[in-house]
Amino acid sequence: MKRKAFGIIDIANRTEKTRDIGLTMVLDKGLGYRAAQDLMEYASEYIDIIKLGWGTHRLCSEEVVRRKIQLYTDNSILVSNGGTLFEIAYLQRKIDDFFEYAHQIGLSSVEISDGSIRISREARSEIIRKCKNMGFEVFTEVGKKDPLEDARLTIDYRIEEAKRDLDAGATKVIMEARESGKGIGVYDKEGKIKEEMVKKLTEGIGLRNIMFEAPEKSQQAYLILNLSPEVNLGNIKPEDVIPLETLRRGLRGDTLGRL
């Protein structure tokens, strides 16, 4: 590991890669290859998973996407599809072809979601088991992308869904929040934390089994301070990887002296 700048300053320890807690999932919405190289140069050791956001990479060159996936993989980062692309494949009855192509192109993990569609519990569990048998790490997502539909999902329902996914072989369960982090799941319309909901989900599912999508700094700081610096966080912008790590290490005013 390369020597860090300002090494005279003591900072909080972190679990090192490859880790099972304190995961950071980054959202790649179509980074160019050079931008991906820059990201790896300055932040690869702080990234555990990169998700190719929703259906963005359907519009990109296969050659570049393959090169990016290989670049990320070479830096010990799991690479996953976006859940929306899986949902489209499901609607088109092409999930077998989709998973085979994901394997061929180099994805090491897959995301299974039903944020915009409906999948029966039995079919969802079967798909998770199929992906595990193919050698993928499986991340599932609980929640709906439509705020009104998501609001109808009770906390108990979310816990039950998460446990069912984990029993079927899911590695982690993602709590849906969308890219905005507002009005969905554990966040209200202003993006503020629903504290009681976070508490009950964590108690019911287990902190290490949950990944909270948390695109905003205030959300990240709350979850780090109230759960753990080793909370699993997703939907992180590439440019926010280092800022997030400073929150985890007490190197930013929001967490300074509070960890």
ABEGO torsion letter per residue (X at the ends): XBBBBGAABBBBBBBBOBBABGBBBBBBAGBBAAAAAAAAAAAAAABABBBBBEAAAAABBAAAAAAAAAAAAAAGBBBBBBAAAAAAAAAAGAAAAAAAAAAAAGBABBBBBAAABBBBAAAAAAAAAAAAAAGBBBBBBBEBABAAAAAABBAAAAAAAAAAAAAAGBABBBBBAEAAGBGBEABBAAGBBBAAAAAAAAAAAEAAABBBBBABAAAAAAAAAAAEAABBBBGBBAAAAAAAAAAAAGABAAABGAX
